[in-house]
Amino acid sequence: MRRMGFTSSWTGRRRARLVPIEDGQPYLLKGIATVVGRSHTVDFRLNHHSVSRHHAIISQHADRFEIEDMDSSNGTFVNEKRVDERTTLENGDLIGFGSANFKFQIQSQEEAESEQV
């Protein structure tokens, strides 16, 4: 997947992942920004009829994560509230990309690395 020119430096940073509410594997967010959508050019591809080609972007700023809708057709939701502006994510938030639903989980670097072993 295309990384949109972002580099990652994880020293002291937290990692996060999106865990599907239905079936599927968790997706570990990589770099400082992750574009979510249906297109083949996004970082996290969701092949779901309610997801726009470039649906939303999740970005990390120091110790916080934010989500922003990219003018999607069916909306981006955090805890069932439609996202109309950049919104800070908290551990355990429920995120909806259209009707594709995920739980947002923040991990320390150590937790993320132990999962890869």
N, C-alpha and C positions, 0 to 999 in steps of 0.2 A: 504494500500500500504506500502511496505517496505520503511523505512526512511534512509537506508544506514548508520545508526549509527550516523547521525548528530543530534545535539540538537539545539534548538533555544532559543535565548535570545533577545527579541525584544525591550528592553529598548533603546530608542534613535535611533533605526534602522528604515529604510523605508521598506515598503512592496511593492510588485509589483504583477501584475496579467497579464495573457495572455487573451486577449479578441478575440474570433474567428471572422474572417472577415465574414464568412458565418454564418449559424445557430449554436447555441450552447450556453452554459453557460460560463461565465468567470471563469478562474482557478486562485485562489490565490496561489502564490508561498509560500511555507512554509519551514522553516528551512534555513540553509545557502546554500543548494544546492538542485536542483531539476533535476532529470534525466527524460528526455522526450523520449518516444518511444512507440512501439507497444506491448512490453512484459508485462506480468502480474506482473513482479517484479519491474517495474519502478514507479516513484512517480506520473507522469502525463501521463496517458495512452491515446494514440491516435489510434483508430482502423481505420487506413487509409492505403490503399494499397501502398502509396508512402513513408510511414514512416518505418524506420528500427526498429528492436526490441529495441535497445539501440541507439537512434538517436543523442541526444545532451544533454548537461548539462548546466544549468543556475545556476550560483553561485553568492553569494553576498559577497563582500569584503569591509568592512567598509561602505562607502557611495556610492559605485558603484556596478552595476550588470554586469556580463560578461557571454557570451555564447561561447561554444566550441562544435564543431562537434565531434562525437564519431565514425569517419570513417563510416558514413552512406552511403548507396548506392546512394541515390538521393540528398544528400547535405542539408546543413542548410544555410539559406540566411538571411541577414539583409539588409533591404531596397533594395532588389533584387540583392545584391552582395553576391556571395558565400563566406562563412566563411571558411578560410583555417587555421586560428590560433585563439587563444582566442581573442574575440572582446568585447569591452565595449558597453553596451546597453544604449541608451538614451530614455527618455520618448517619446512615440509616434512612436518609431521604428516599422517597419513592419518586422515580423519574419516569415520565411517559413521553415517548416520541410517537406522536399520534396515539395509536392504541397498543404499541409495543412497550411493555412495562419492565422496569429494572429497579433494583435496590442499589443505592450508592453506598459503597463501603470504603472508608479511609483506612489505609494500612501504614505502618511504619516501614522504613526501608528494610529492616530486619525481617519483618513478617513477609514482605513481598519476595525477598531473596530465599527465605526458607521454603516457599511454595515452589520455587523453580528447581530445587534440589531433588 
